[in-house]
């Protein structure tokens, strides 16, 4: 699958997680960062999309430890939480 197709698929998965909170965190992170991702970063995000929402949210807000295979620069960037939109 080419880069554009992978990113299109990932964007859909990022914004259709199952909970509004996960959609905002995971989808927002994707929208802010995906354009500049390398192939390795895309692969990391694809693996992240296979994880449970409750785990991703816990890792991002720091309430549960991040597993070594998920931890790294991308998870650290997600943990910064520089922007979380508030639904009205």
HTML snippet that shows the backbone in 3Dmol.js (N, CA, C, O; Angstrom):
<script src="https://3Dmol.org/build/3Dmol-min.js"></script>
<div id="view" style="width:600px;height:400px;position:relative"></div>
<script>
const pdb = `
ATOM      1  N   UNK A   1       0.849  -1.169   0.000  1.00  0.00           N
ATOM      2  CA  UNK A   1       0.000   0.000   0.000  1.00  0.00           C
ATOM      3  C   UNK A   1       0.900   1.239   0.000  1.00  0.00           C
ATOM      4  O   UNK A   1       1.882   1.291   0.741  1.00  0.00           O
ATOM      5  N   UNK A   2       0.573   2.221  -0.816  1.00  0.00           N
ATOM      6  CA  UNK A   2       1.411   3.419  -0.881  1.00  0.00           C
ATOM      7  C   UNK A   2       1.141   4.343   0.318  1.00  0.00           C
ATOM      8  O   UNK A   2       0.175   4.163   1.059  1.00  0.00           O
ATOM      9  N   UNK A   3       2.016   5.323   0.478  1.00  0.00           N
ATOM     10  CA  UNK A   3       1.970   6.234   1.625  1.00  0.00           C
ATOM     11  C   UNK A   3       0.618   6.928   1.757  1.00  0.00           C
ATOM     12  O   UNK A   3       0.050   6.971   2.848  1.00  0.00           O
ATOM     13  N   UNK A   4       0.100   7.467   0.664  1.00  0.00           N
ATOM     14  CA  UNK A   4      -1.167   8.194   0.737  1.00  0.00           C
ATOM     15  C   UNK A   4      -2.317   7.294   1.167  1.00  0.00           C
ATOM     16  O   UNK A   4      -3.167   7.707   1.956  1.00  0.00           O
ATOM     17  N   UNK A   5      -2.350   6.096   0.665  1.00  0.00           N
ATOM     18  CA  UNK A   5      -3.408   5.149   1.042  1.00  0.00           C
ATOM     19  C   UNK A   5      -3.293   4.763   2.510  1.00  0.00           C
ATOM     20  O   UNK A   5      -4.302   4.666   3.209  1.00  0.00           O
ATOM     21  N   UNK A   6      -2.069   4.543   2.978  1.00  0.00           N
ATOM     22  CA  UNK A   6      -1.863   4.213   4.398  1.00  0.00           C
ATOM     23  C   UNK A   6      -2.326   5.349   5.293  1.00  0.00           C
ATOM     24  O   UNK A   6      -2.998   5.122   6.299  1.00  0.00           O
ATOM     25  N   UNK A   7      -1.964   6.578   4.924  1.00  0.00           N
ATOM     26  CA  UNK A   7      -2.358   7.729   5.742  1.00  0.00           C
ATOM     27  C   UNK A   7      -3.868   7.946   5.722  1.00  0.00           C
ATOM     28  O   UNK A   7      -4.456   8.303   6.743  1.00  0.00           O
ATOM     29  N   UNK A   8      -4.492   7.736   4.579  1.00  0.00           N
ATOM     30  CA  UNK A   8      -5.940   7.884   4.492  1.00  0.00           C
ATOM     31  C   UNK A   8      -6.631   6.859   5.393  1.00  0.00           C
ATOM     32  O   UNK A   8      -7.578   7.181   6.111  1.00  0.00           O
ATOM     33  N   UNK A   9      -6.147   5.639   5.342  1.00  0.00           N
ATOM     34  CA  UNK A   9      -6.701   4.580   6.192  1.00  0.00           C
ATOM     35  C   UNK A   9      -6.481   4.902   7.668  1.00  0.00           C
ATOM     36  O   UNK A   9      -7.384   4.728   8.486  1.00  0.00           O
ATOM     37  N   UNK A  10      -5.288   5.369   8.003  1.00  0.00           N
ATOM     38  CA  UNK A  10      -4.988   5.715   9.393  1.00  0.00           C
ATOM     39  C   UNK A  10      -5.835   6.876   9.892  1.00  0.00           C
ATOM     40  O   UNK A  10      -6.281   6.870  11.039  1.00  0.00           O
ATOM     41  N   UNK A  11      -6.057   7.858   9.052  1.00  0.00           N
ATOM     42  CA  UNK A  11      -6.887   8.997   9.460  1.00  0.00           C
ATOM     43  C   UNK A  11      -8.287   8.525   9.817  1.00  0.00           C
ATOM     44  O   UNK A  11      -8.856   8.959  10.819  1.00  0.00           O
ATOM     45  N   UNK A  12      -8.838   7.648   9.007  1.00  0.00           N
ATOM     46  CA  UNK A  12     -10.166   7.109   9.311  1.00  0.00           C
ATOM     47  C   UNK A  12     -10.150   6.378  10.648  1.00  0.00           C
ATOM     48  O   UNK A  12     -11.013   6.607  11.496  1.00  0.00           O
ATOM     49  N   UNK A  13      -9.170   5.499  10.834  1.00  0.00           N
ATOM     50  CA  UNK A  13      -9.078   4.731  12.087  1.00  0.00           C
ATOM     51  C   UNK A  13      -8.863   5.638  13.287  1.00  0.00           C
ATOM     52  O   UNK A  13      -9.380   5.368  14.371  1.00  0.00           O
ATOM     53  N   UNK A  14      -8.101   6.717  13.102  1.00  0.00           N
ATOM     54  CA  UNK A  14      -7.820   7.638  14.199  1.00  0.00           C
ATOM     55  C   UNK A  14      -9.069   8.385  14.651  1.00  0.00           C
ATOM     56  O   UNK A  14      -9.227   8.674  15.838  1.00  0.00           O
ATOM     57  N   UNK A  15      -9.950   8.694  13.717  1.00  0.00           N
ATOM     58  CA  UNK A  15     -11.146   9.473  14.041  1.00  0.00           C
ATOM     59  C   UNK A  15     -12.388   8.614  14.291  1.00  0.00           C
ATOM     60  O   UNK A  15     -13.472   9.152  14.516  1.00  0.00           O
ATOM     61  N   UNK A  16     -12.244   7.298  14.254  1.00  0.00           N
ATOM     62  CA  UNK A  16     -13.365   6.391  14.501  1.00  0.00           C
ATOM     63  C   UNK A  16     -12.963   5.332  15.519  1.00  0.00           C
ATOM     64  O   UNK A  16     -13.043   4.132  15.254  1.00  0.00           O
ATOM     65  N   UNK A  17     -12.531   5.793  16.682  1.00  0.00           N
ATOM     66  CA  UNK A  17     -12.021   4.905  17.714  1.00  0.00           C
ATOM     67  C   UNK A  17     -13.132   4.245  18.521  1.00  0.00           C
ATOM     68  O   UNK A  17     -12.977   3.107  18.963  1.00  0.00           O
ATOM     69  N   UNK A  18     -14.233   4.928  18.716  1.00  0.00           N
ATOM     70  CA  UNK A  18     -15.309   4.344  19.512  1.00  0.00           C
ATOM     71  C   UNK A  18     -15.722   5.215  20.682  1.00  0.00           C
ATOM     72  O   UNK A  18     -16.838   5.096  21.187  1.00  0.00           O
ATOM     73  N   UNK A  19     -14.829   6.087  21.114  1.00  0.00           N
ATOM     74  CA  UNK A  19     -15.185   7.056  22.153  1.00  0.00           C
ATOM     75  C   UNK A  19     -14.766   8.440  21.679  1.00  0.00           C
ATOM     76  O   UNK A  19     -13.769   8.595  20.974  1.00  0.00           O
ATOM     77  N   UNK A  20     -15.531   9.429  22.071  1.00  0.00           N
ATOM     78  CA  UNK A  20     -15.238  10.805  21.655  1.00  0.00           C
ATOM     79  C   UNK A  20     -13.862  11.251  22.163  1.00  0.00           C
ATOM     80  O   UNK A  20     -13.116  11.920  21.448  1.00  0.00           O
ATOM     81  N   UNK A  21     -13.538  10.875  23.396  1.00  0.00           N
ATOM     82  CA  UNK A  21     -12.253  11.266  23.983  1.00  0.00           C
ATOM     83  C   UNK A  21     -11.084  10.707  23.173  1.00  0.00           C
ATOM     84  O   UNK A  21     -10.116  11.412  22.890  1.00  0.00           O
ATOM     85  N   UNK A  22     -11.189   9.431  22.805  1.00  0.00           N
ATOM     86  CA  UNK A  22     -10.117   8.811  22.011  1.00  0.00           C
ATOM     87  C   UNK A  22     -10.063   9.423  20.615  1.00  0.00           C
ATOM     88  O   UNK A  22      -8.980   9.653  20.077  1.00  0.00           O
ATOM     89  N   UNK A  23     -11.230   9.686  20.031  1.00  0.00           N
ATOM     90  CA  UNK A  23     -11.244  10.328  18.712  1.00  0.00           C
ATOM     91  C   UNK A  23     -10.503  11.658  18.753  1.00  0.00           C
ATOM     92  O   UNK A  23      -9.684  11.949  17.881  1.00  0.00           O
ATOM     93  N   UNK A  24     -10.796  12.464  19.772  1.00  0.00           N
ATOM     94  CA  UNK A  24     -10.175  13.783  19.860  1.00  0.00           C
ATOM     95  C   UNK A  24      -8.666  13.691  20.084  1.00  0.00           C
ATOM     96  O   UNK A  24      -7.899  14.423  19.457  1.00  0.00           O
ATOM     97  N   UNK A  25      -8.245  12.806  20.964  1.00  0.00           N
ATOM     98  CA  UNK A  25      -6.815  12.676  21.247  1.00  0.00           C
ATOM     99  C   UNK A  25      -6.071  12.059  20.066  1.00  0.00           C
ATOM    100  O   UNK A  25      -5.112  12.639  19.557  1.00  0.00           O
ATOM    101  N   UNK A  26      -6.511  10.897  19.641  1.00  0.00           N
ATOM    102  CA  UNK A  26      -5.795  10.148  18.614  1.00  0.00           C
ATOM    103  C   UNK A  26      -5.957  10.810  17.244  1.00  0.00           C
ATOM    104  O   UNK A  26      -4.989  10.944  16.495  1.00  0.00           O
ATOM    105  N   UNK A  27      -7.174  11.219  16.924  1.00  0.00           N
ATOM    106  CA  UNK A  27      -7.414  11.882  15.642  1.00  0.00           C
ATOM    107  C   UNK A  27      -6.750  13.245  15.568  1.00  0.00           C
ATOM    108  O   UNK A  27      -6.184  13.620  14.541  1.00  0.00           O
ATOM    109  N   UNK A  28      -6.825  13.983  16.671  1.00  0.00           N
ATOM    110  CA  UNK A  28      -6.171  15.295  16.703  1.00  0.00           C
ATOM    111  C   UNK A  28      -4.667  15.180  16.552  1.00  0.00           C
ATOM    112  O   UNK A  28      -4.049  15.973  15.842  1.00  0.00           O
ATOM    113  N   UNK A  29      -4.073  14.196  17.218  1.00  0.00           N
ATOM    114  CA  UNK A  29      -2.636  13.958  17.090  1.00  0.00           C
ATOM    115  C   UNK A  29      -2.283  13.625  15.642  1.00  0.00           C
ATOM    116  O   UNK A  29      -1.300  14.130  15.100  1.00  0.00           O
ATOM    117  N   UNK A  30      -3.087  12.781  15.031  1.00  0.00           N
ATOM    118  CA  UNK A  30      -2.855  12.431  13.626  1.00  0.00           C
ATOM    119  C   UNK A  30      -2.906  13.679  12.746  1.00  0.00           C
ATOM    120  O   UNK A  30      -1.995  13.918  11.954  1.00  0.00           O
ATOM    121  N   UNK A  31      -3.954  14.462  12.882  1.00  0.00           N
ATOM    122  CA  UNK A  31      -4.120  15.643  12.024  1.00  0.00           C
ATOM    123  C   UNK A  31      -2.982  16.647  12.180  1.00  0.00           C
ATOM    124  O   UNK A  31      -2.577  17.284  11.207  1.00  0.00           O
ATOM    125  N   UNK A  32      -2.467  16.789  13.391  1.00  0.00           N
ATOM    126  CA  UNK A  32      -1.394  17.753  13.633  1.00  0.00           C
ATOM    127  C   UNK A  32      -0.035  17.278  13.146  1.00  0.00           C
ATOM    128  O   UNK A  32       0.847  18.099  12.894  1.00  0.00           O
ATOM    129  N   UNK A  33       0.155  15.967  13.008  1.00  0.00           N
ATOM    130  CA  UNK A  33       1.510  15.451  12.804  1.00  0.00           C
ATOM    131  C   UNK A  33       1.739  14.580  11.576  1.00  0.00           C
ATOM    132  O   UNK A  33       2.875  14.492  11.110  1.00  0.00           O
ATOM    133  N   UNK A  34       0.733  13.945  11.044  1.00  0.00           N
ATOM    134  CA  UNK A  34       0.919  12.884  10.047  1.00  0.00           C
ATOM    135  C   UNK A  34       1.614  13.335   8.766  1.00  0.00           C
ATOM    136  O   UNK A  34       2.331  12.546   8.151  1.00  0.00           O
ATOM    137  N   UNK A  35       1.422  14.556   8.362  1.00  0.00           N
ATOM    138  CA  UNK A  35       2.006  15.017   7.090  1.00  0.00           C
ATOM    139  C   UNK A  35       3.525  14.855   7.051  1.00  0.00           C
ATOM    140  O   UNK A  35       4.089  14.622   5.982  1.00  0.00           O
ATOM    141  N   UNK A  36       4.186  14.973   8.183  1.00  0.00           N
ATOM    142  CA  UNK A  36       5.640  14.890   8.218  1.00  0.00           C
ATOM    143  C   UNK A  36       6.199  13.546   8.646  1.00  0.00           C
ATOM    144  O   UNK A  36       7.410  13.421   8.823  1.00  0.00           O
ATOM    145  N   UNK A  37       5.356  12.536   8.818  1.00  0.00           N
ATOM    146  CA  UNK A  37       5.825  11.254   9.310  1.00  0.00           C
ATOM    147  C   UNK A  37       6.645  10.479   8.289  1.00  0.00           C
ATOM    148  O   UNK A  37       6.362  10.485   7.091  1.00  0.00           O
ATOM    149  N   UNK A  38       7.671   9.811   8.807  1.00  0.00           N
ATOM    150  CA  UNK A  38       8.470   8.881   8.009  1.00  0.00           C
ATOM    151  C   UNK A  38       7.728   7.542   7.923  1.00  0.00           C
ATOM    152  O   UNK A  38       6.694   7.355   8.566  1.00  0.00           O
ATOM    153  N   UNK A  39       8.256   6.632   7.138  1.00  0.00           N
ATOM    154  CA  UNK A  39       7.658   5.295   7.024  1.00  0.00           C
ATOM    155  C   UNK A  39       7.659   4.583   8.380  1.00  0.00           C
ATOM    156  O   UNK A  39       6.698   3.888   8.711  1.00  0.00           O
ATOM    157  N   UNK A  40       8.719   4.749   9.158  1.00  0.00           N
ATOM    158  CA  UNK A  40       8.784   4.124  10.489  1.00  0.00           C
ATOM    159  C   UNK A  40       7.742   4.714  11.432  1.00  0.00           C
ATOM    160  O   UNK A  40       7.144   3.991  12.229  1.00  0.00           O
ATOM    161  N   UNK A  41       7.527   6.012  11.346  1.00  0.00           N
ATOM    162  CA  UNK A  41       6.526   6.656  12.199  1.00  0.00           C
ATOM    163  C   UNK A  41       5.114   6.229  11.805  1.00  0.00           C
ATOM    164  O   UNK A  41       4.252   6.050  12.665  1.00  0.00           O
ATOM    165  N   UNK A  42       4.883   6.069  10.520  1.00  0.00           N
ATOM    166  CA  UNK A  42       3.585   5.562  10.067  1.00  0.00           C
ATOM    167  C   UNK A  42       3.378   4.142  10.594  1.00  0.00           C
ATOM    168  O   UNK A  42       2.284   3.806  11.049  1.00  0.00           O
ATOM    169  N   UNK A  43       4.403   3.320  10.537  1.00  0.00           N
ATOM    170  CA  UNK A  43       4.308   1.944  11.037  1.00  0.00           C
ATOM    171  C   UNK A  43       4.021   1.931  12.537  1.00  0.00           C
ATOM    172  O   UNK A  43       3.232   1.109  13.004  1.00  0.00           O
ATOM    173  N   UNK A  44       4.650   2.830  13.299  1.00  0.00           N
ATOM    174  CA  UNK A  44       4.380   2.926  14.734  1.00  0.00           C
ATOM    175  C   UNK A  44       2.919   3.286  14.973  1.00  0.00           C
ATOM    176  O   UNK A  44       2.264   2.690  15.827  1.00  0.00           O
ATOM    177  N   UNK A  45       2.413   4.249  14.232  1.00  0.00           N
ATOM    178  CA  UNK A  45       1.036   4.683  14.410  1.00  0.00           C
ATOM    179  C   UNK A  45       0.059   3.576  14.014  1.00  0.00           C
ATOM    180  O   UNK A  45      -0.981   3.407  14.652  1.00  0.00           O
ATOM    181  N   UNK A  46       0.389   2.822  12.965  1.00  0.00           N
ATOM    182  CA  UNK A  46      -0.445   1.683  12.588  1.00  0.00           C
ATOM    183  C   UNK A  46      -0.518   0.675  13.735  1.00  0.00           C
ATOM    184  O   UNK A  46      -1.589   0.142  14.025  1.00  0.00           O
ATOM    185  N   UNK A  47       0.602   0.416  14.380  1.00  0.00           N
ATOM    186  CA  UNK A  47       0.612  -0.491  15.529  1.00  0.00           C
ATOM    187  C   UNK A  47      -0.191   0.088  16.689  1.00  0.00           C
ATOM    188  O   UNK A  47      -0.897  -0.646  17.380  1.00  0.00           O
ATOM    189  N   UNK A  48      -0.090   1.382  16.906  1.00  0.00           N
ATOM    190  CA  UNK A  48      -0.845   2.034  17.976  1.00  0.00           C
ATOM    191  C   UNK A  48      -2.349   1.866  17.755  1.00  0.00           C
ATOM    192  O   UNK A  48      -3.101   1.679  18.711  1.00  0.00           O
ATOM    193  N   UNK A  49      -2.782   1.930  16.507  1.00  0.00           N
ATOM    194  CA  UNK A  49      -4.208   1.809  16.197  1.00  0.00           C
ATOM    195  C   UNK A  49      -4.768   0.429  16.539  1.00  0.00           C
ATOM    196  O   UNK A  49      -5.985   0.262  16.626  1.00  0.00           O
ATOM    197  N   UNK A  50      -3.890  -0.564  16.736  1.00  0.00           N
ATOM    198  CA  UNK A  50      -4.327  -1.903  17.138  1.00  0.00           C
ATOM    199  C   UNK A  50      -4.522  -2.020  18.642  1.00  0.00           C
ATOM    200  O   UNK A  50      -5.019  -3.037  19.124  1.00  0.00           O
ATOM    201  N   UNK A  51      -4.137  -0.993  19.387  1.00  0.00           N
ATOM    202  CA  UNK A  51      -4.263  -1.006  20.848  1.00  0.00           C
ATOM    203  C   UNK A  51      -5.655  -0.535  21.272  1.00  0.00           C
ATOM    204  O   UNK A  51      -6.381   0.087  20.498  1.00  0.00           O
ATOM    205  N   UNK A  52      -6.003  -0.844  22.509  1.00  0.00           N
ATOM    206  CA  UNK A  52      -7.302  -0.454  23.064  1.00  0.00           C
ATOM    207  C   UNK A  52      -7.309   1.036  23.417  1.00  0.00           C
ATOM    208  O   UNK A  52      -6.298   1.587  23.853  1.00  0.00           O
ATOM    209  N   UNK A  53      -8.463   1.676  23.222  1.00  0.00           N
ATOM    210  CA  UNK A  53      -8.593   3.097  23.532  1.00  0.00           C
ATOM    211  C   UNK A  53      -8.214   3.414  24.971  1.00  0.00           C
ATOM    212  O   UNK A  53      -7.510   4.390  25.230  1.00  0.00           O
ATOM    213  N   UNK A  54      -8.672   2.603  25.892  1.00  0.00           N
ATOM    214  CA  UNK A  54      -8.400   2.864  27.308  1.00  0.00           C
ATOM    215  C   UNK A  54      -6.896   2.856  27.583  1.00  0.00           C
ATOM    216  O   UNK A  54      -6.414   3.632  28.408  1.00  0.00           O
ATOM    217  N   UNK A  55      -6.163   1.993  26.907  1.00  0.00           N
ATOM    218  CA  UNK A  55      -4.711   1.945  27.072  1.00  0.00           C
ATOM    219  C   UNK A  55      -4.055   3.185  26.466  1.00  0.00           C
ATOM    220  O   UNK A  55      -3.210   3.814  27.103  1.00  0.00           O
ATOM    221  N   UNK A  56      -4.440   3.536  25.243  1.00  0.00           N
ATOM    222  CA  UNK A  56      -3.862   4.710  24.582  1.00  0.00           C
ATOM    223  C   UNK A  56      -4.104   5.969  25.420  1.00  0.00           C
ATOM    224  O   UNK A  56      -3.195   6.775  25.620  1.00  0.00           O
ATOM    225  N   UNK A  57      -5.321   6.127  25.901  1.00  0.00           N
ATOM    226  CA  UNK A  57      -5.634   7.301  26.727  1.00  0.00           C
ATOM    227  C   UNK A  57      -4.819   7.288  28.015  1.00  0.00           C
ATOM    228  O   UNK A  57      -4.293   8.322  28.425  1.00  0.00           O
ATOM    229  N   UNK A  58      -4.713   6.141  28.646  1.00  0.00           N
ATOM    230  CA  UNK A  58      -3.930   6.025  29.877  1.00  0.00           C
ATOM    231  C   UNK A  58      -2.458   6.348  29.664  1.00  0.00           C
ATOM    232  O   UNK A  58      -1.839   7.024  30.485  1.00  0.00           O
ATOM    233  N   UNK A  59      -1.902   5.865  28.562  1.00  0.00           N
ATOM    234  CA  UNK A  59      -0.503   6.168  28.254  1.00  0.00           C
ATOM    235  C   UNK A  59      -0.323   7.654  27.989  1.00  0.00           C
ATOM    236  O   UNK A  59       0.646   8.263  28.443  1.00  0.00           O
ATOM    237  N   UNK A  60      -1.262   8.231  27.251  1.00  0.00           N
ATOM    238  CA  UNK A  60      -1.147   9.640  26.860  1.00  0.00           C
ATOM    239  C   UNK A  60      -1.265  10.580  28.052  1.00  0.00           C
ATOM    240  O   UNK A  60      -0.575  11.598  28.109  1.00  0.00           O
ATOM    241  N   UNK A  61      -2.130  10.252  29.000  1.00  0.00           N
ATOM    242  CA  UNK A  61      -2.292  11.156  30.150  1.00  0.00           C
ATOM    243  C   UNK A  61      -1.427  10.745  31.336  1.00  0.00           C
ATOM    244  O   UNK A  61      -1.404  11.425  32.362  1.00  0.00           O
ATOM    245  N   UNK A  62      -0.715   9.627  31.188  1.00  0.00           N
ATOM    246  CA  UNK A  62       0.252   9.237  32.205  1.00  0.00           C
ATOM    247  C   UNK A  62      -0.309   8.473  33.391  1.00  0.00           C
ATOM    248  O   UNK A  62       0.337   8.400  34.436  1.00  0.00           O
ATOM    249  N   UNK A  63      -1.497   7.904  33.250  1.00  0.00           N
ATOM    250  CA  UNK A  63      -2.069   7.161  34.376  1.00  0.00           C
ATOM    251  C   UNK A  63      -1.650   5.701  34.406  1.00  0.00           C
ATOM    252  O   UNK A  63      -1.788   5.035  35.432  1.00  0.00           O
ATOM    253  N   UNK A  64      -1.137   5.199  33.288  1.00  0.00           N
ATOM    254  CA  UNK A  64      -0.590   3.843  33.258  1.00  0.00           C
ATOM    255  C   UNK A  64       0.737   3.875  32.505  1.00  0.00           C
ATOM    256  O   UNK A  64       0.917   4.681  31.593  1.00  0.00           O
ATOM    257  N   UNK A  65       1.665   2.999  32.887  1.00  0.00           N
ATOM    258  CA  UNK A  65       2.968   2.986  32.226  1.00  0.00           C
ATOM    259  C   UNK A  65       2.866   2.585  30.751  1.00  0.00           C
ATOM    260  O   UNK A  65       2.056   1.738  30.374  1.00  0.00           O
ATOM    261  N   UNK A  66       3.692   3.203  29.948  1.00  0.00           N
ATOM    262  CA  UNK A  66       3.727   2.906  28.511  1.00  0.00           C
ATOM    263  C   UNK A  66       4.620   1.691  28.291  1.00  0.00           C
ATOM    264  O   UNK A  66       5.757   1.678  28.763  1.00  0.00           O
ATOM    265  N   UNK A  67       4.135   0.671  27.586  1.00  0.00           N
ATOM    266  CA  UNK A  67       4.987  -0.489  27.298  1.00  0.00           C
ATOM    267  C   UNK A  67       6.199  -0.079  26.455  1.00  0.00           C
ATOM    268  O   UNK A  67       6.099   0.834  25.636  1.00  0.00           O
ATOM    269  N   UNK A  68       7.328  -0.740  26.648  1.00  0.00           N
ATOM    270  CA  UNK A  68       8.552  -0.376  25.917  1.00  0.00           C
ATOM    271  C   UNK A  68       8.400  -0.372  24.394  1.00  0.00           C
ATOM    272  O   UNK A  68       9.028   0.438  23.713  1.00  0.00           O
ATOM    273  N   UNK A  69       7.570  -1.272  23.856  1.00  0.00           N
ATOM    274  CA  UNK A  69       7.423  -1.318  22.395  1.00  0.00           C
ATOM    275  C   UNK A  69       6.580  -0.169  21.852  1.00  0.00           C
ATOM    276  O   UNK A  69       6.578   0.075  20.646  1.00  0.00           O
ATOM    277  N   UNK A  70       5.878   0.527  22.708  1.00  0.00           N
ATOM    278  CA  UNK A  70       5.062   1.682  22.303  1.00  0.00           C
ATOM    279  C   UNK A  70       5.759   2.993  22.665  1.00  0.00           C
ATOM    280  O   UNK A  70       5.606   3.996  21.969  1.00  0.00           O
ATOM    281  N   UNK A  71       6.515   2.979  23.741  1.00  0.00           N
ATOM    282  CA  UNK A  71       7.168   4.206  24.215  1.00  0.00           C
ATOM    283  C   UNK A  71       8.231   4.677  23.226  1.00  0.00           C
ATOM    284  O   UNK A  71       8.842   3.880  22.513  1.00  0.00           O
ATOM    285  N   UNK A  72       8.431   5.966  23.204  1.00  0.00           N
ATOM    286  CA  UNK A  72       9.417   6.564  22.313  1.00  0.00           C
ATOM    287  C   UNK A  72       9.008   7.985  21.972  1.00  0.00           C
ATOM    288  O   UNK A  72       8.104   8.538  22.599  1.00  0.00           O
ATOM    289  N   UNK A  73       9.661   8.578  20.991  1.00  0.00           N
ATOM    290  CA  UNK A  73       9.405   9.985  20.656  1.00  0.00           C
ATOM    291  C   UNK A  73       7.964  10.290  20.259  1.00  0.00           C
ATOM    292  O   UNK A  73       7.440  11.352  20.593  1.00  0.00           O
ATOM    293  N   UNK A  74       7.326   9.369  19.552  1.00  0.00           N
ATOM    294  CA  UNK A  74       5.950   9.638  19.130  1.00  0.00           C
ATOM    295  C   UNK A  74       4.994   9.617  20.328  1.00  0.00           C
ATOM    296  O   UNK A  74       4.109  10.468  20.425  1.00  0.00           O
ATOM    297  N   UNK A  75       5.163   8.668  21.223  1.00  0.00           N
ATOM    298  CA  UNK A  75       4.305   8.638  22.417  1.00  0.00           C
ATOM    299  C   UNK A  75       4.598   9.842  23.293  1.00  0.00           C
ATOM    300  O   UNK A  75       3.683  10.417  23.882  1.00  0.00           O
ATOM    301  N   UNK A  76       5.854  10.227  23.385  1.00  0.00           N
ATOM    302  CA  UNK A  76       6.189  11.422  24.163  1.00  0.00           C
ATOM    303  C   UNK A  76       5.514  12.652  23.569  1.00  0.00           C
ATOM    304  O   UNK A  76       5.033  13.511  24.308  1.00  0.00           O
ATOM    305  N   UNK A  77       5.473  12.744  22.248  1.00  0.00           N
ATOM    306  CA  UNK A  77       4.794  13.868  21.592  1.00  0.00           C
ATOM    307  C   UNK A  77       3.300  13.827  21.887  1.00  0.00           C
ATOM    308  O   UNK A  77       2.679  14.868  22.100  1.00  0.00           O
ATOM    309  N   UNK A  78       2.731  12.650  21.900  1.00  0.00           N
ATOM    310  CA  UNK A  78       1.307  12.528  22.218  1.00  0.00           C
ATOM    311  C   UNK A  78       1.047  12.903  23.670  1.00  0.00           C
ATOM    312  O   UNK A  78      -0.002  13.463  23.992  1.00  0.00           O
ATOM    313  N   UNK A  79       1.998  12.596  24.547  1.00  0.00           N
ATOM    314  CA  UNK A  79       1.830  12.899  25.967  1.00  0.00           C
ATOM    315  C   UNK A  79       1.917  14.386  26.270  1.00  0.00           C
ATOM    316  O   UNK A  79       1.421  14.829  27.306  1.00  0.00           O
ATOM    317  N   UNK A  80       2.526  15.154  25.406  1.00  0.00           N
ATOM    318  CA  UNK A  80       2.616  16.596  25.630  1.00  0.00           C
ATOM    319  C   UNK A  80       1.223  17.205  25.698  1.00  0.00           C
ATOM    320  O   UNK A  80       0.976  18.138  26.463  1.00  0.00           O
ATOM    321  N   UNK A  81       0.329  16.672  24.900  1.00  0.00           N
ATOM    322  CA  UNK A  81      -1.064  17.140  24.909  1.00  0.00           C
ATOM    323  C   UNK A  81      -1.145  18.645  24.773  1.00  0.00           C
ATOM    324  O   UNK A  81      -1.836  19.317  25.538  1.00  0.00           O
ATOM    325  N   UNK A  82      -0.431  19.164  23.791  1.00  0.00           N
ATOM    326  CA  UNK A  82      -0.399  20.621  23.604  1.00  0.00           C
ATOM    327  C   UNK A  82      -1.729  21.170  23.131  1.00  0.00           C
ATOM    328  O   UNK A  82      -1.945  22.381  23.188  1.00  0.00           O
ATOM    329  N   UNK A  83      -2.611  20.327  22.672  1.00  0.00           N
ATOM    330  CA  UNK A  83      -3.889  20.798  22.194  1.00  0.00           C
ATOM    331  C   UNK A  83      -4.928  19.699  22.295  1.00  0.00           C
ATOM    332  O   UNK A  83      -4.826  18.673  21.623  1.00  0.00           O
ATOM    333  N   UNK A  84      -5.905  19.911  23.118  1.00  0.00           N
ATOM    334  CA  UNK A  84      -7.037  19.001  23.182  1.00  0.00           C
ATOM    335  C   UNK A  84      -8.285  19.844  22.996  1.00  0.00           C
ATOM    336  O   UNK A  84      -8.623  20.645  23.867  1.00  0.00           O
ATOM    337  N   UNK A  85      -8.978  19.676  21.870  1.00  0.00           N
ATOM    338  CA  UNK A  85     -10.189  20.455  21.662  1.00  0.00           C
ATOM    339  C   UNK A  85     -11.268  20.067  22.650  1.00  0.00           C
ATOM    340  O   UNK A  85     -11.383  18.902  23.032  1.00  0.00           O
ATOM    341  N   UNK A  86     -12.034  21.013  23.051  1.00  0.00           N
ATOM    342  CA  UNK A  86     -13.123  20.771  23.998  1.00  0.00           C
ATOM    343  C   UNK A  86     -14.432  20.806  23.216  1.00  0.00           C
ATOM    344  O   UNK A  86     -14.789  21.810  22.601  1.00  0.00           O
ATOM    345  N   UNK A  87     -15.134  19.677  23.261  1.00  0.00           N
ATOM    346  CA  UNK A  87     -16.412  19.588  22.566  1.00  0.00           C
ATOM    347  C   UNK A  87     -17.438  20.428  23.295  1.00  0.00           C
ATOM    348  O   UNK A  87     -17.493  20.462  24.524  1.00  0.00           O
ATOM    349  N   UNK A  88     -18.240  21.097  22.510  1.00  0.00           N
ATOM    350  CA  UNK A  88     -19.287  21.937  23.109  1.00  0.00           C
ATOM    351  C   UNK A  88     -20.597  21.193  23.145  1.00  0.00           C
ATOM    352  O   UNK A  88     -21.600  21.732  23.613  1.00  0.00           O
TER     353      UNK A  88
END
`;
const viewer = $3Dmol.createViewer("view");
viewer.addModel(pdb, "pdb");
viewer.setStyle({}, {cartoon: {color: "spectrum"}});
viewer.zoomTo();
viewer.render();
</script>
